[in-house]
Amino acid sequence: MKIVVLHGAGGEQGITALGTNEGGWVLVNITASAARQLAGAGPAPVQAGLRQAQARAIVLTDARIEHLGGLIALRDGAPIDLYATPALFEELTSQMPVLPMLQHYCGVHWRVVPVAGDHNVASFSVEGMPNLEFTAIATRVAPPAHAAHRRSPVVGDSIALAVRDRETGQRVFCAPGLSRIGETEFAWMQQADCLLVDGLAVPEDDGPAPTCIELLPQMAARHKVLFGEGGASRRRSLAEQGIELAYDGMEIEL
C-alpha cells in the first residue's frame, strides 16, 4: 500500500491518496489546492502514477467547506466516485447542494458508506481496489458552521478511516480533523502500522487529557504522522518522539 500526502499543513485538513501496486488510487478528502496538484499545477511534487491515474475516487470524512470546494474543482473530467455516509450525502444535496450541481458537469457516482443511526462502524470496498479493506468509524468532530446538524450532531457527520491491505496485513488509520479520541478510535489506532492524525485530538473523558501528540509515542505504529503547522524546530522535537510532521508530497509505502 502506498500513501501520498497531498496537503499536510496549513488551514486545511490533511488530504491523502492511498494506492496499490495495481495502480489504483483513492483520495481521502479533497481540496481545491489538492485538485490543482493532481492536475499538475500545484507547487508540490506528486507521484507520477497518481497523476496518470487521474484519481476520481474520493472518501469524504466530513462536510468541511474546503472539501466542498475541492469537489467543485474536480468538475471537469470523468465522473467522481464519491464514498460518503448518508449524513454527508444529505449535506451535499440539501444544505450545500454541491452534488446536484456536479451532475451538470462531470457527474457523480454515489457510493454510500453505511455509518448511520446505531451503526457506528462499517466496512466497505472501493471499486477497482480489491486488495484494500476499508472501515469507516464514526467520530466526534465539531460540525462546520453551515452544517444542518451543527446543533444536534448525528452519527455519520464525520468519520475516521481504517484501511487494511489484504495481501500484507498492513493497516493505516487516517483521521484528519479528529478532535476527540473515543475507545473505538483508540482501539483502531493501536492496531495501525501507520497513523495519520491531527495533533490536537484528545481522549474522551471528563478530566485533563493528554493530546494526540502525547499519546502517539505509546502506539506501536511504524509511521506516526501529524497533520498541521510547524517549522524546523517543531519537526525536530516531534522526530525525537518518533513522530513525523506531514508535508505536501510526503510518500509512505507499507
C-alpha positions in Angstrom: 0.0 0.0 0.0 1.2 3.5 -0.9 0.3 6.7 0.8 0.9 10.2 -0.7 0.1 13.3 1.3 -1.3 16.0 -1.0 -1.9 18.6 1.7 -0.3 18.2 5.1 -0.3 21.6 6.7 -1.9 25.0 6.8 -5.5 25.9 7.4 -6.9 22.9 5.5 -7.1 19.4 6.9 -4.7 16.8 5.6 -5.5 15.3 2.2 -4.1 11.9 1.3 -4.1 9.5 -1.5 -4.0 5.7 -1.0 -2.7 3.4 -3.8 -1.7 -0.1 -4.5 0.8 -1.8 -6.8 -2.0 -2.5 -9.2 -2.1 1.3 -10.0 -5.5 2.2 -8.4 -5.8 5.3 -6.2 -8.4 6.7 -3.8 -8.4 10.1 -2.2 -9.2 10.7 1.4 -10.9 14.1 1.1 -10.1 16.8 -1.5 -9.5 20.5 -1.5 -9.0 22.9 -4.4 -5.3 23.0 -3.8 -5.1 19.2 -3.9 -7.1 19.2 -7.1 -4.5 21.6 -8.6 -1.7 19.3 -7.6 -3.4 16.4 -9.3 -3.8 18.5 -12.4 -0.1 19.2 -12.4 -0.5 22.8 -11.4 0.3 22.5 -7.7 3.7 23.7 -6.2 4.5 20.3 -4.6 5.6 17.2 -6.4 3.1 14.3 -6.7 3.9 10.7 -7.5 3.7 10.4 -11.3 1.5 7.4 -11.2 -1.1 9.3 -9.2 -1.5 11.9 -11.8 -1.5 9.4 -14.6 -4.3 7.5 -12.9 -6.5 10.7 -12.8 -7.8 9.6 -9.4 -11.6 10.3 -9.2 -12.5 8.0 -6.3 -12.9 10.0 -3.1 -13.8 9.0 0.5 -15.2 12.0 2.3 -14.7 12.1 6.1 -16.8 15.3 6.8 -18.5 18.2 5.0 -16.0 20.9 5.7 -16.3 23.7 3.2 -12.7 23.1 2.0 -13.8 19.7 0.8 -16.8 21.1 -1.0 -14.6 23.5 -2.8 -12.3 20.6 -3.8 -15.2 18.6 -5.3 -16.2 21.7 -7.3 -12.6 22.0 -8.5 -12.9 18.4 -10.0 -15.9 19.3 -12.1 -14.1 18.8 -15.4 -13.2 15.3 -16.4 -14.6 11.8 -15.7 -17.4 11.2 -13.1 -16.4 11.3 -9.5 -16.8 8.1 -7.4 -17.8 9.6 -4.1 -17.9 7.4 -0.9 -19.7 9.1 1.9 -22.2 8.5 4.8 -25.9 9.2 4.5 -25.5 12.3 6.7 -22.8 13.7 4.4 -24.8 13.0 1.2 -27.7 14.9 2.9 -25.4 17.9 3.4 -24.1 17.8 -0.1 -27.6 17.6 -1.7 -29.7 19.9 0.5 -27.7 22.1 2.9 -24.8 22.7 0.4 -26.1 21.3 -2.9 -22.7 20.6 -4.5 -23.7 17.2 -5.9 -26.8 18.4 -7.9 -24.5 21.0 -9.5 -21.8 18.5 -10.3 -24.3 16.3 -12.1 -24.4 19.0 -14.8 -20.6 18.8 -15.2 -18.6 15.6 -14.6 -21.4 13.6 -12.8 -21.1 11.7 -9.6 -21.4 8.0 -8.7 -22.9 7.8 -5.2 -21.3 5.1 -3.0 -23.0 5.0 0.4 -20.8 4.2 3.4 -23.4 2.7 5.9 -22.4 4.6 9.1 -25.7 6.0 10.5 -28.1 5.5 13.3 -26.9 2.6 15.5 -24.2 1.7 13.1 -21.0 3.4 14.3 -18.6 1.2 12.3 -19.0 -0.2 8.8 -16.6 -1.9 6.3 -16.8 -1.2 2.6 -14.9 -1.7 -0.6 -13.7 0.9 -3.1 -14.3 -0.2 -6.7 -11.1 -1.2 -8.5 -9.1 -1.7 -5.3 -9.9 -5.3 -4.2 -6.8 -5.7 -2.1 -7.8 -2.9 0.3 -10.4 -3.3 3.0 -11.9 0.0 4.2 -13.6 0.6 7.6 -15.4 3.8 8.5 -15.6 4.7 12.2 -18.0 7.4 13.4 -16.2 10.2 15.2 -17.0 13.3 17.1 -15.9 16.5 15.3 -17.2 20.0 15.7 -19.6 20.5 12.8 -18.9 23.3 10.3 -20.9 26.5 10.6 -23.1 25.6 7.6 -23.9 22.0 8.8 -27.6 21.1 9.0 -26.8 19.1 12.2 -24.5 21.7 13.8 -26.7 22.0 16.9 -27.6 18.3 17.2 -24.9 16.1 15.5 -25.8 12.7 14.2 -23.8 9.5 13.5 -22.0 9.9 10.2 -21.4 13.6 10.3 -17.8 12.7 10.4 -15.7 9.5 10.2 -12.2 8.2 10.6 -10.9 5.7 8.1 -9.1 2.5 8.7 -7.6 0.6 5.7 -6.1 -2.9 5.7 -4.0 -4.3 2.9 -5.4 -7.9 2.5 -2.1 -9.1 1.0 0.4 -7.8 3.5 -1.9 -7.2 6.6 -0.6 -3.7 6.9 -3.1 -1.2 8.4 -3.5 2.6 8.1 -5.6 4.8 10.4 -6.4 8.1 8.9 -8.4 10.7 10.9 -8.0 14.3 9.6 -9.8 16.8 11.8 -10.2 14.3 14.7 -10.8 16.3 17.9 -11.9 13.6 20.4 -10.5 10.1 20.7 -13.1 7.6 21.9 -12.5 4.0 22.9 -13.3 2.8 19.4 -10.9 5.2 17.7 -8.2 4.4 20.3 -8.6 0.6 19.6 -8.2 1.1 15.9 -5.2 3.4 16.4 -3.4 0.7 18.5 -3.8 -1.8 15.6 -2.4 0.5 12.9 1.0 0.3 11.3 0.6 3.9 10.0 -1.2 6.7 11.8 -2.3 9.9 10.0 -3.9 12.2 12.6 -4.3 15.8 13.9 -2.2 16.8 16.8 -4.9 18.5 18.9 -7.1 15.4 19.4 -7.7 14.4 23.0 -9.3 11.3 24.6 -13.0 11.5 25.6 -13.0 11.9 29.4 -14.1 14.4 31.9 -10.7 15.3 33.3 -7.4 16.7 32.0 -6.5 14.7 28.9 -3.2 14.3 27.0 -3.1 15.5 23.4 -2.7 13.1 20.5 1.0 14.1 20.4 1.4 12.7 23.9 -0.5 9.5 23.0 1.4 8.7 19.8 4.7 7.6 21.4 2.7 4.8 23.2 1.5 3.5 19.9 3.2 0.6 18.1 2.8 2.1 14.6 5.9 2.3 12.5 4.8 5.6 11.0 3.2 8.3 13.2 2.3 11.3 11.1 0.7 14.5 12.3 -1.2 17.0 10.0 -0.6 20.6 11.0 1.8 23.6 11.0 5.3 23.5 12.2 8.8 24.8 11.5 12.2 23.1 11.6 12.3 23.2 15.4 8.9 21.6 15.9 9.8 19.0 13.3 13.0 18.1 15.2 11.1 17.9 18.5 8.5 15.6 17.1 11.1 13.4 15.4 12.8 12.9 18.8 9.5 11.3 19.9 9.2 9.1 16.7 6.6 11.4 15.1 6.7 12.8 11.6 5.1 16.2 10.6 3.3 15.8 7.4 4.3 17.9 4.3 3.0 18.2 0.8 4.3 15.4 -1.4 5.2 13.1 1.5 5.2 9.5 0.5 4.9 6.4 2.6 5.0 2.7 1.5 3.8 -0.2 3.7 
